[in-house]
Amino acid sequence: MANISEKLMAVLRCPVTGSTLIQDGEELVSTANGPAGVPLRYTIDEGIALLLRPEQITS
């Protein structure tokens, strides 16, 4: 599991809600609900947080 440093976590914000993020395993989770009424989740890929909505990520 890749851990994001505390310094970086202190400045990262959800690009949709502007809320702080918390790490949950291999994902970052917004501390505020998104438009659908649930917290938004962002993947951490090889130690890099992908702060894009799933529909914006192309394989």
N, CA, C and O of each residue as an XYZ file, in Angstrom:
236
protein
N       0.849     -1.187      0.000
C       0.000      0.000      0.000
C       0.886      1.239      0.000
O       1.810      1.360      0.804
N       0.590      2.144     -0.905
C       1.338      3.388     -0.998
C       0.723      4.416     -0.058
O      -0.467      4.718     -0.143
N       1.541      4.942      0.829
C       1.068      5.984      1.737
C       1.467      7.347      1.202
O       2.615      7.562      0.813
N       0.525      8.250      1.185
C       0.783      9.632      0.790
C       1.316     10.351      2.024
O       0.784     10.181      3.121
N       2.353     11.146      1.850
C       2.979     11.821      2.989
C       1.998     12.777      3.677
O       1.073     13.298      3.055
N       2.225     12.987      4.959
C       1.368     13.898      5.734
C       1.413     15.318      5.175
O       0.396     16.011      5.142
N       2.597     15.746      4.736
C       2.727     17.095      4.172
C       1.859     17.257      2.925
O       1.196     18.279      2.751
N       1.868     16.250      2.066
C       1.064     16.325      0.853
C      -0.423     16.247      1.188
O      -1.227     16.983      0.615
N      -0.790     15.369      2.105
C      -2.198     15.246      2.503
C      -2.730     16.560      3.078
O      -3.918     16.856      2.952
N      -1.860     17.343      3.706
C      -2.277     18.614      4.299
C      -2.712     19.631      3.248
O      -3.491     20.534      3.554
N      -2.221     19.499      2.010
C      -2.565     20.469      0.972
C      -3.513     19.923     -0.086
O      -4.132     20.702     -0.811
N      -3.642     18.601     -0.192
C      -4.536     18.022     -1.195
C      -5.995     18.306     -0.852
O      -6.392     18.254      0.312
N      -6.781     18.605     -1.870
C      -8.216     18.844     -1.704
C      -8.963     18.127     -2.812
O      -8.428     17.911     -3.900
N     -10.182     17.766     -2.533
C     -11.038     17.153     -3.533
C     -11.301     18.194     -4.626
O     -11.710     19.314     -4.320
N     -11.072     17.838     -5.896
C     -11.281     18.825     -6.964
C     -12.757     19.157     -7.206
O     -13.060     20.148     -7.870
N     -13.664     18.360     -6.687
C     -15.088     18.607     -6.893
C     -15.687     19.386     -5.720
O     -16.360     20.396     -5.922
N     -15.439     18.912     -4.489
C     -16.065     19.525     -3.312
C     -15.171     20.535     -2.614
O     -15.662     21.374     -1.858
N     -13.861     20.470     -2.853
C     -12.922     21.352     -2.170
C     -12.603     20.898     -0.757
O     -11.876     21.580     -0.035
N     -13.141     19.750     -0.353
C     -12.917     19.246      1.010
C     -11.567     18.547      1.131
O     -10.941     18.191      0.133
N     -11.140     18.360      2.361
C      -9.908     17.619      2.596
C     -10.128     16.157      2.221
O     -11.262     15.692      2.103
N      -9.026     15.448      2.039
C      -9.074     14.042      1.658
C      -8.442     13.206      2.759
O      -7.536     13.663      3.456
N      -8.924     11.983      2.909
C      -8.301     11.032      3.828
C      -7.952      9.789      3.031
O      -8.638      9.442      2.070
N      -6.881      9.123      3.437
C      -6.478      7.918      2.737
C      -7.191      6.713      3.320
O      -7.242      6.525      4.536
N      -7.741      5.899      2.426
C      -8.414      4.657      2.793
C      -7.843      3.570      1.886
O      -8.340      3.344      0.783
N      -6.799      2.905      2.360
C      -6.143      1.882      1.546
C      -5.489      2.496      0.326
O      -4.631      3.371      0.448
N      -5.897      2.035     -0.863
C      -5.337      2.527     -2.122
C      -6.192      3.628     -2.742
O      -6.155      3.842     -3.954
N      -6.961      4.325     -1.908
C      -7.817      5.400     -2.398
C      -7.756      6.596     -1.457
O      -7.433      6.467     -0.277
N      -8.076      7.765     -2.013
C      -8.306      8.962     -1.212
C      -9.797      9.220     -1.240
O     -10.434      9.074     -2.283
N     -10.362      9.604     -0.101
C     -11.800      9.798      0.027
C     -12.066     11.220      0.504
O     -11.432     11.700      1.444
N     -13.014     11.890     -0.155
C     -13.362     13.257      0.252
C     -14.100     13.226      1.585
O     -14.818     12.274      1.892
N     -13.914     14.273      2.364
C     -14.588     14.356      3.663
C     -15.959     15.017      3.557
O     -16.666     15.147      4.556
N     -16.331     15.433      2.357
C     -17.663     15.992      2.106
C     -18.309     15.181      0.991
O     -17.620     14.630      0.132
N     -19.616     15.112      1.009
C     -20.329     14.377     -0.029
C     -20.281     15.116     -1.353
O     -20.314     16.346     -1.402
N     -20.203     14.340     -2.426
C     -20.215     14.881     -3.774
C     -21.641     15.096     -4.257
O     -22.579     15.011     -3.464
N     -21.821     15.373     -5.540
C     -23.141     15.648     -6.103
C     -24.147     14.501     -5.922
O     -25.350     14.750     -5.837
N     -23.672     13.257     -5.863
C     -24.573     12.110     -5.709
C     -24.917     11.835     -4.252
O     -25.662     10.900     -3.957
N     -24.382     12.643     -3.336
C     -24.691     12.475     -1.921
C     -23.784     11.516     -1.177
O     -24.058     11.174     -0.027
N     -22.712     11.079     -1.809
C     -21.747     10.184     -1.164
C     -20.348     10.769     -1.331
O     -20.103     11.519     -2.275
N     -19.425     10.435     -0.424
C     -18.056     10.913     -0.578
C     -17.441     10.403     -1.891
O     -17.728      9.293     -2.337
N     -16.609     11.222     -2.481
C     -15.945     10.852     -3.733
C     -14.654     10.100     -3.426
O     -13.974     10.401     -2.445
N     -14.320      9.128     -4.260
C     -13.144      8.288     -4.057
C     -12.208      8.446     -5.250
O     -12.644      8.461     -6.402
N     -10.915      8.562     -4.954
C      -9.896      8.736     -5.979
C      -8.810      7.676     -5.787
O      -8.350      7.446     -4.668
N      -8.411      7.044     -6.867
C      -7.422      5.975     -6.840
C      -6.020      6.525     -6.632
O      -5.692      7.617     -7.096
N      -5.203      5.758     -5.934
C      -3.766      6.028     -5.830
C      -3.091      4.969     -6.685
O      -3.187      3.778     -6.390
N      -2.409      5.393     -7.742
C      -1.761      4.478     -8.669
C      -0.253      4.651     -8.587
O       0.282      5.690     -8.974
N       0.428      3.632     -8.083
C       1.884      3.658     -7.925
C       2.346      4.885     -7.137
O       3.345      5.516     -7.482
N       1.614      5.210     -6.087
C       1.978      6.316     -5.217
C       1.526      7.683     -5.687
O       1.826      8.691     -5.047
N       0.801      7.729     -6.807
C       0.329      8.997     -7.365
C      -1.186      9.058     -7.249
O      -1.885      8.163     -7.722
N      -1.688     10.105     -6.625
C      -3.132     10.282     -6.476
C      -3.722     10.760     -7.796
O      -3.312     11.789     -8.332
N      -4.690     10.006     -8.316
C      -5.366     10.373     -9.561
C      -6.636     11.133     -9.194
O      -7.688     10.534     -8.969
N      -6.527     12.440     -9.138
C      -7.652     13.270     -8.705
C      -8.566     13.609     -9.882
O      -8.838     14.772    -10.183
N      -9.019     12.557    -10.523
C      -9.951     12.659    -11.636
C     -11.145     11.778    -11.348
O     -11.017     10.753    -10.679
N     -12.310     12.169    -11.847
C     -13.477     11.308    -11.728
C     -13.240     10.056    -12.567
O     -12.534     10.119    -13.574
N     -13.813      8.926    -12.175
C     -13.596      7.680    -12.936
C     -13.886      7.821    -14.428
O     -13.179      7.233    -15.246
N     -14.910      8.587    -14.798
C     -15.240      8.739    -16.207
C     -14.206      9.575    -16.977
O     -14.211      9.583    -18.208
N     -13.322     10.275    -16.257
C     -12.283     11.069    -16.907
C     -11.003     10.278    -17.127
O     -10.104     10.739    -17.830
N     -10.910      9.102    -16.538
C      -9.706      8.274    -16.668
C      -9.903      7.308    -17.821
O     -10.871      6.549    -17.852
N      -8.969      7.344    -18.775
C      -9.015      6.395    -19.889
C      -7.915      5.381    -19.716
O      -6.811      5.717    -19.286
N      -8.205      4.164    -20.042
C      -7.209      3.083    -19.879
C      -6.230      3.052    -21.007
O      -5.333      2.209    -21.024
